[in-house]
Amino acid sequence: MMRVGIVGGSGYTGVELIRILSRHPEVSLMVVTSRQYAGLRVDEVFPSLRNICGLSFVAYDLAAMAEQVDLVFTALPHKTAIDVVADFYEAGKKVVDLSADYRFADAGLYESWYQEHNRKDLLAKAVYGLPELYRRDIREARIVGNPGCYPTGAILALTPLFRQGLVAGSQPVIIDAKSGASGAGRTASTATLYGEVNESFKAYKVGSHRHQPEISEQVNRAANAACRILFVPHLVPMNRGILSTIYVPLAKECQLDELMSLYESCYGSEPFVRLLPTGELPTASAVRGSNYCDLGLVLKAEEKLLVVVTAIDNLVKGAAGQAVQNMNLMLGFPETAALEMVPLAP
């Protein structure tokens, strides 16, 4: 039985990690830290975990925690995670980091959108944690940068096309993505109050969202060239889920069956990507509470335009579920362990 811990376990991602790990047959959750709730039982803060998690939150103590765990999930704000991840790495532990601090290969790109990165030496050792693309590298990694929620659906949608050179460079790819309010985290904010979100729908940070460079770096890698991306996020009045509608100008005339075959060749054997039949499109409700990414295609042949639609649960495949998927690979467990939960309906 492998021992795991969570640093920063009192947010939405933290409670989702605890929910999933509590049913994992191969690991034991040993410690969960929280500065705000240290000393309180986890199920006092999250009643949904009553009779499921008997731990109490504790203050962060590197030396004590390093003795208790083999692998650590860091669910901390950007910048805060940099040194924590480095400390565990240097203590000989494996780390799955859910911040943006170890997602970028290019330190300059990270610093232009976030802040100075004081452990650039470790960026080359970190692997971007999208299993469908980097499974082999993740298995050997000691630091995995878990992808952002918006990038997960977008990168899975675009990679097959960019790898085959099917995207026209004359126009930008437009990623029109909608997220539930839990994507903003659990910290109180006027923008995510019920009265602000309910019966409303808004775009925000158009072209300036920090997930744009993360998406760009990965699709540039797939294309082996600089690509044009416009990312437009929206906040919708639901708790969880992301639906991304992606408009892709094609470099040549294509048939829908050819494109379906391309995606089938990429993802047909993937346990958590469901390619929908022609004529069907994903919905956020169909993946809620699960680690699935649903993906559907619509071809506008006369305009040489492909519309790719993906849906994920932002807290599962977009965060905690994908982190556990990465952990399974890093520790040599079945990749689907603890993640085969059926989506909730309705």
QUIBEL-V943096 format. One record per backbone hydrogen bond with DSSP energy under -1.0 kcal/mol. NH is the residue of the N-H (numbers start at 1). CO is the residue of the C=O. Records with the same first field share a line. If there is no record, write none. Layout:
BEGIN
NH: CO  CO
END
This chain:
BEGIN
2: 26
4: 28
5: 71
6: 31
7: 73
9: 33
15: 11
16: 12
17: 13
18: 14
19: 15
20: 16
21: 17
22: 18
23: 20
24: 21
28: 2
30: 4
33: 6
34: 58
39: 57
40: 37
42: 55
44: 41
45: 41
46: 42
49: 46
50: 47
52: 49
53: 49
57: 40
58: 32
65: 61
66: 62
67: 63
68: 65
69: 65
70: 3
71: 3
72: 94
73: 5
74: 96
75: 7
80: 78
81: 77
85: 81
86: 82
87: 83
88: 84
89: 85
90: 86
91: 87
92: 89
93: 88
94: 70
95: 142
96: 72
97: 144
98: 74
103: 100
110: 106
111: 107
112: 108
114: 110
122: 119
127: 143
129: 145
130: 128
133: 130
134: 130
135: 131
138: 134
139: 135
141: 138
144: 95
145: 127
146: 97
152: 148
153: 149
154: 150
155: 151
156: 152
157: 153
158: 154
159: 155
162: 158
163: 159
164: 160
165: 162
166: 161
168: 249
173: 228
174: 247
175: 230
176: 245
177: 232
178: 243
179: 234
180: 241
181: 238
182: 239
183: 180
184: 181
185: 182
192: 189
193: 190
196: 193
197: 193
198: 194
200: 197
202: 235
204: 233
207: 231
208: 205
212: 209
215: 211
216: 212
217: 213
218: 214
219: 215
220: 216
221: 217
222: 218
223: 219
224: 220
225: 220
230: 173
232: 175
234: 177
235: 202
236: 179
238: 236
242: 312
243: 178
244: 310
245: 176
246: 308
247: 174
248: 306
250: 304
251: 166
259: 255
260: 256
261: 257
262: 258
263: 259
264: 260
265: 261
266: 262
267: 263
268: 264
270: 267
274: 293
276: 295
280: 277
287: 284
290: 287
293: 272
294: 311
295: 274
296: 309
298: 307
300: 305
303: 300
304: 301
305: 300
306: 248
307: 298
308: 246
309: 296
310: 244
311: 294
312: 242
316: 313
318: 313
319: 316
320: 315
322: 316
323: 319
324: 320
325: 321
326: 322
327: 323
328: 324
329: 325
330: 326
331: 327
333: 328
337: 334
339: 336
344: 288
END
